[in-house]
Amino acid sequence: MPLDTPPPSDPTGPSDRIIDEPIGEALSRRYLAYALSVITDRALPDVRDGLKPVQRRVLYAMREMRLNPEAAARKCAKVVGEVMGSYHPHGDQAIYDTLVRMAQHFAQRYQLVDGQGNFGNIDGDNAAAMRYTEAKLTTAAMLLLDGIDEDAVDFKPTYDGSDDEPVVLPAGFPNLLANGSTGIAVGMATSIPPHNAGELIDACLMLLDDPESSVEALMTHVQGPDFPTGGVIVEPRANLIDVYSTGRGGVRVRARWEKEDLGKGMYQIVVTEIPYQVKKADLVEQLAELIDNKKAPLLGDVRDESAEDVRLVLEPKSRNVEADVLMESLFKLSDLETRFSVNLNVLDARGTPGVMNLKQALRAFLDHRREVLVRRARHRLAKIEARLHILDGLMIAYLNLDEVIRIVRYEDEPKARLIETFSLTEIQADAILNTRLRQLARLEEMEIRREHAELSEERDGIQAMLASDKLQWKLVGQGLKDTKAQLADLNVRRSAFAEAPTIDTEAALEAMIVREPITIILSERGWIRAAKGRVDDPSELKFKEGDKLQFLVPAETTDKLLIFANDGRFFTLACNNLPGARGHGEPLRLMIDLDDKVGLIDVFPHRPGRRRVLASKEGYGFILPEEEAIAFRRAGKQVLNGTALVSLPLDGDDRMAVIGDNGKLLIFETAELPEMPRGKGVKLQAYREGGLRDAAVFRSEEGMTTVDASGRTRQWPDWREWVGRRTAAGKLAPKGFPASKRFRPRP
């Protein structure tokens, strides 16, 4: 064909397969399909067996490979290959990670895989490669799979249609709550803590006896989570009831520790259990950083002496530190205490995601067990009926043995002749013809009669059970009791319960600080330092070039320093942690999240019980208890809404004077101001233009004073002429009032 000849047109070419549709609709439909796939096939467990698809496929594949507890373990690489090739068309690493997790004693309350080799550790080290490790199923896994060959559950085609896989496992125990689950889907997540299977089965039995049992009643058996790593749960009982009633909430769990005396008044603390999902190596590193950064002043040293069991040794800074106080401070600062989030979001029997409470989850499990029981019974009944049918034919043969032998020996079509003569079915005729001569003895006839009687009795029992809901639930309960007996060795509770002691750790920390006078120096450019003692002559202080003093605050090392910014936030710093006076100090903005554009209004040490008047440029204000301003967060605490302008301590002052940009002065009683923990406040003075310029508070008997730019103080005996009600406009300030329209110069 010449190069310039166009190719022949293809009526089925790409142009005919183009679909014209809005991109928004196309993306929405595809994203919805992706989201549903993640939710149903990857992230959320099934409420019936508590497994995600990949976990179910791993267990089923291992069973098909006959990796029972009594069998020899096989290479994990072979297991992963079988799962990936037959059931789970995804990456081998994801499958192996799932297998590893089901084998880790610190991750699973009831291990489903018996791993041999390096399967990782509580320090966070990864498992060895799959070619080095071996695995087989555990007793708990076999309980989940029990009855799967007896039509107990539905099957569906695998991804390529070459085989079938179970939709759900029979689940001999409530694995969803027993082992827990975590996962993140699209727009939803699940987080279920592990529990004690014995307690769960007892709760199921209670629910069978009384279907109307409340969640609180069920919790007489299910006390709370039972983590594989143990620990102490310090969540109040009322909170736990709320968590299990709603399916949402959180559970606080702490490390278990004990005090070891070393003699001569010395001691050390030994941590023997750490919170669930906390890596021990990371915890040790975290505690070491707290020591290096001086954020844990009561802790002297930490070392890891763990072998097979956890043993973290914590040494106090001083023998005078109480062990309870030290641990309470570390619980607040480190992962020695964590909060496990609870979100019981699961797929129900129809595959619909939703949050369930404890009763709903157990009810769904019991309904599944009943369905499994009924399906297994029907499967067994069909087997019995088929066997009885054959036995009936054999009985006819034994009663007419001579004629049967004659037909078999002389007839050309013995099968058809048998069917015609004795009214047999084809199945019965085949069974007679397949009977060996040695089985024609009298003893064999007696065995057939005995087997027929036993199977008939079993059939009658199954039929009675299938006709009675009461018998079905009774058998479900008996099966759960048998399961509990098989898991007896694993049902010893590991996590304990306790109430968190009320210890004032802040007071204890302050008691460790030597109380000394200091002077806090803060420059205009935001460099802060603390000089020992009192600074009598500020002019001797040295600053970086172009910088100068802004605040000079006398305080003590035990004080909390409050910093008020003009965006209405308060910041809190411990005075004992401030940099020393050698050099120029450190930038304040490295200690708190303060933008360069935000200025400072006031800096002062906190005094318990003191109140302050806060006012904004917009002319609103209120009285703030100082305790409400304290927050040791880098972001500070938002207290005043608006542009902050004034921060004044109240010390018996009963009057407040405000002056606006318009030069009008107003004096009113401080009792007109509300006391609030945060907010905008109330209007102080009315303005047509501008806003608040300055404010002051004073006592009526002492009168109002002002200080000009030269530092001269002036008394105003006729201040009552400007007294009015709050929100009034006021009158022009008297002659001689500072030209800056401020009561005192600003720092």
Steps between C-alpha positions, in 0.01 A plus 500: 500500500640843409607716789250775408204263490276541805432183700159337458238619746414271790130519589584358842790737559565705811287793376187283509569397862523855636220587744415867531402585860574778755831440673342570839254215459767264369737574788221481757385159381851358486599641839184357655586158359853530642368610840257208521777260401727627777221490758368153423808317370789645693455723806196393705458158667188286483302501825445123474858369493689824573726456198591710201512324160879461495500345849219262405682397183826432684327274754297317235804447278701361792217260580488387136874437531422282806713715730310385807645537852612134494670533161851622427543870427565611143695791358308827512609568143300197389196615697523852357539363148192280540292790637612739229463252215162356597311755708658843551632671185701766681859552611680224684626740767147595605410131533815423698445797731152366574635153571771643726255705702276198559806321641623774737414434864528871583263601218231228520318405819436156345763410241354348186834403348773301675818656367845345515795732452540874536154660488608838641490621858343758728793734434362558152753288310363348179457129438756309297437451127230247414756256362646459849183460708249217530140486615198284572156555649421520871216345698319835499521515120359147471203611714433776249515250211311216666216376278602679184477170303145439625325776302514726808564815298458633149781491246567731208724474192857620539627799306570293186206262536724194517408407856271592790572679827287546814302821539536469877644240738282296741672679793483281810565796732433879476828582327401859412517611862744234616783609270375848409571676173623828358463644153458820303256505210372789287305736722489257791726298726482221755686454828399206720708398804564132585291334771499185710323221309383333821328821610345543155363145501352554849330816369366302201357237736333777701353638180367153412334470842361854490488662154389827663825535701636855492854598410565583864384153602723338236791696642479302822682241286679715240683729741690679226785443252758232569816601317761237405774714654311536828515841666262672737174653373421821691187604311211568742223241503238751387710588195542132410126446515452796268763363258335157479151653479583723203784310333716811511739655750840427643677295768798623699759231569819535703818303543516261794783582739639408839743658743824319583685604816878526463577571865618817673184681394565447130258331263431443133182450302465195275245507218387145416215569254457784253188627322368318193657594164781700666846403371732446794808638325313818405377535859854476638617759247211727593584483871867567425406810300289625791806474722729671248250782439440540874127447454492223761682657798406215735654226279871436530567212261333227295640171376359193328578170674243298307561143392191297404293704745476878512720664764556874479688650794429863595722676749369806688694824501512497879411261778259766625279457192198282573451212257130580443579863422776402256279256313204740483726762344631247245148382416422856393821550306556168324339195343510319833133598483307498174139532395370224274229642278188282470290509183303180455439554128443165327325333207176325590374174348384688188834677456370837620745707709379644828592561864371240747496489877602200709156338501449540126842349422439198724146460363632497143756235597235282666272529196793387285571205729135395480508516121820293496339246734188469284697472175731233645199312633328505162820386335528214749131416455549470124795266558294288741206482262730387219659233722165376630381470141796274419452299821135443411613350169761282670239374747282391210799323349574310825137399538500364143859394479454183292294679236748788486786253446305322225427830320859614521628163380260417218336819378650695210388832648522440877463866595180554307367162620567590866323835461200332339476206740540681835386854402848641572650829391807517284709608801380200703566262213854632459563457874384136485710422194806663661467289816786250542438131561670519840234749610215256446555345842231498768711730717499767230120488489488572872744790457277650229196475726692665786627781276149552360356533850770746611465716191123500529526619858749772399273605213202534733709710737619733224149541365373583848779754541430663164135537601579664835660843545552424868705188425705688243596773746573237765746327267659836411560559871640150551738553209624824656560323831706235323698773323567676829637174643736462203630857549520468879877545513474823298214656695700628796450879501816697424385862538401617848272785609581782741410858578754766407621659826442872545850633551595863450807442287544872438531563872751218523701644213495841662619346825808375316584851381714719726309821565721797412431857388566575133443786260357421159639715219311518170628720219303673226620246245377215716816370669428364847726411793485472879759667725550378853388739772362846436620741233529841665634695204347400162739734321783255563329227300651421161310409184573417140569796273178684419310327782389633839304413812122456473398313818686464830303262725598402857403139575614177665621172355179324613273744317307450178562783256193621310549679167205690350510565124293755311315222314330411829707191584676418827820296502644327809866429572661346809741754645749231603535395133586846368852548360759658728621859480833410344496642149182643355268208579289316243227608256159478664347389172698173518316415821146596393313523171499877464498670162742787438207732428342434841608736778506452878265687734609377842744261669456408868534209747179319588355547846235247613160658560582826322265651242577725205308743282546433129387748234518510122564784258137472393392618846384170656628337818440268797662369817712185464605265782873448438467122538301498174800642312740216584572251220842343436437471126720647232191640331390669822141549609253731328333710771400839354319531168617812322818707492633493855602837644483495880593254777456638853526314833208550742614548858202638686439756222136606475521752213603474136595797283497473120597758238433476129688617194258796502646620832182439701542358851251277685520353850269224626492229766693178433195313636333574165747268328413128474747229603564263208753227410516618137306694241441847362372662817259793535511849354702744712450835326307630201696645203387660177846462355815321609510271800653451843831676559586399857353389833588501868357370828521666842342514843250776574673601824838532324372680191612497137861566402685535172867479403636708213786422263750662740395266779319766706192380689192724531203459732151589371280590801202600287473162322135459604397750234561230239310222680218343300348171401689249292436539122462880534699732272671688785638855497818654366801432720600784736768750411842374588416139412799337321508592131543130411148444640641219712493458876856367498769465232501167316802270529 
